[in-house]
């Protein structure tokens, strides 16, 4: 748990059971008696949805650590826009859903960066596309 005042741009937090990344932080004044609060603009890691939270400086947030992992694409599933990715450290295999532009760039054998969180895997970067 971290205080809202300690959250920085790039910090990952849980909001209503979904991971979000802080994309903007600003101090705002609310009310006639000049009470200040912190406004956080957050973006969903999996959904991409943007939300704005206005919270007191001393409220708690559940922070999470997202670790980027390196993997290799071992199979493409075209009808579902999914790929199977093997972690290059532990050799575990995961099924990841990929957006259409990234899916078109990926081929079997491509090296990618992915994150695994709450049983979901998302590819965030294609590092080396095999042609």
Helices and strands as residue ranges (DSSP letters): E 2-3, G 4-6, E 12-15, E 18-30, E 35-44, E 50-55, E 60-64, E 69-77, G 78-80, E 82-87, E 93-97, H 100-105, E 111-117, E 120-128
